[in-house]
Each structure stands twice: as structure tokens, then as C-alpha cells.
Amino acid sequence: MMDIFLIFLYIGAISFGGGWAVVGLIKDILVSQNYLTFNEFKEILTAAQLTPGPIAVNMATYVGYKYYGLLGAILNTFFLLIPPIMLGVTYHFLKKSIKLEKVALINSLALGTAVLVFITLYSLGFQLIINFDLKAIIIVFIIFALLVKTKIDPIFFIVVSGLIGILIS
């Protein structure tokens, strides 16, 4: 039972940037270790995006529930959140005694996060190409073009994409 919890403890300990920066790491670990198929991962990712809250927490909760029910959901979420909570508490107590160069730290974390987001998007996009889902690829390009050219809220496009996916499936 502890194996999945330790995986999310590890994810919580090494992931910075949250959101999409963590999604690729979750996919790589859970799919490569056969906890999820890629299709299951996509379903969990979709559910995690539709529910309020941080995407990594939602994914951890869902995976914990899938394997061990309500207790698994609670414990998986707990194990994911322990490292950042400990880091935040430690930072709070040390910030007065250690002079940190905040700008350099923020810039370094932002760059690392951008790289992780790019790798995640590349990985998920690559799966579309490998599986050659022409409809999905066309939807991605249309949505991307509309996002770039208009000032419409991205949430609108997420909902529309979901509805289109349901209609063409």
C-alpha cells in the first residue's frame, strides 16, 4: 500500500512550479511503473482539470482513491503535500536569519518551471501524433490559434474542447 504514497511523496519533494510542471512528472512515473495506462492518465488529467484546486493535488487524490478508496485519497494527498509544507515552514523560520537573493531564486525557479511545462506539453502532444488522432490535432491547432488571436477566456476553450470531444467520440 505504501508504494503509491511514497511515489507521491517523491513527486511532492522534487517538483517545483506546480500545475503543468508536475503533470509530466506524474505521467512519467505512473505510466512507466504501470500504475496507469496512458489512456487512464488522460482520463485522470481531464478529471483533475475539471475539479477546483491544484491539478497535482487533484491527480494525487484521484489516484489514491482509485487504488485504496477514501483512505487512499486522503493519504496520497497528504504525502504529496508534506514536502512543500515542510519547505514552506522551514523557509518561514530561516528567512530572517539567512539573506536570500530572492530575485535570482525566483528567476531560477521560473526558468526551471518553464522547461518542465514545455516538456510536459511536448510529451502530451507527442502522444497525439503517435496515436495520430487527426480530430484531436485539428482541435488543438484551432484552439491554439483562437487563444493567440482573441482575448477569450481560456476556460471557455477548455469547456468547448470537452464538448467537441464528447460530440465527435
Order of alpha helices (4+ residues) and beta strands (2+ residues): alpha-alpha-alpha-alpha-alpha-alpha-alpha
